Amino acid sequence: MHTRCHVGVGDGGRDYAQRTTTSQENQAARDHNVLLGKILRLTKEGEPAPGNPYAGPNAVRCATIGVAPRGTFCRETYAWGLRNPWRLAFDSDAPDVRFYINDVGENAWEEIDVGKRGADYGWPLREGPCPIDGRVRCNPAKPSMTDPLFAYAHTAGSCPSITGGAFIPRGAWPDEYAAGYLFSDFLCGTIWILRGGTAEDAKREPFATGLSLGIVTLEFWASDLYYVNYLKGELRRIRHINER
């Protein structure tokens, strides 16, 4: 039995093929012959994991060659169409692999995606729940693409850089936190809790406010939440205290 690991790879910012000079038009995440803008799934030996979506005769191992020929598919790819999947968070209580992708947006949206085999999250054709540059009343993505579970827009004074995320382990905290997902933003001193498992019922509310800017990672150890502040160079802990 293989141990599998998932790796998030950004689109590189500028087009590796030099088809454009703008990051918003960078098509790398749509090119199946490179690993950019993808979620990869690998064995612990670094091989493409069994069960990845691209394993036919036109699939190749891209990690050893970089850019594969046009018309081929990277065998390491698990999902695609992402701009900067900077943090992945796994649900330790799920019976199978369940994870969320915190994808950093460009001009309009930050998003949380459900990790799915073979999913196309739309970048750069779509950002958040909208076509590129769309902000309100956007139509859902076409069936071949996957819209975010949750997205929040860039507005004046808003938070434009989603970072760390962590599922709250079952039984770690009281029932009111059950099935919650915590996430942060690098440019806000806030950690939010997200509840709901579909785009229709997913809602966020503040969990911790007034924190310093620069949070990059959230992680549970036992019943405590730890977070790393990059700008402060600090590791901090949040512990739930039962009131008597």
Secondary structure, DSSP 8 states (H G I E B T S, - for coil): ---EEEEEE---SS-TT-S-S-GGG--GGG-TTS-TTEEEEEETTSSB-TT-S--STTEE--TTTSS--TT-EETTEEEE--S-EEEEEE-TTSSS--EEEEE--SSSEEEEEE--TT-B--TTTEETTEETT--SS-----TTS---SEEEE--TT----EEEEEE--TTTS-GGGTT-EEEEETTSS-EEEEE-SSTTT-EEEEEE-S--S-EEEEEEETTEEEEEETTTTEEEEEE-----
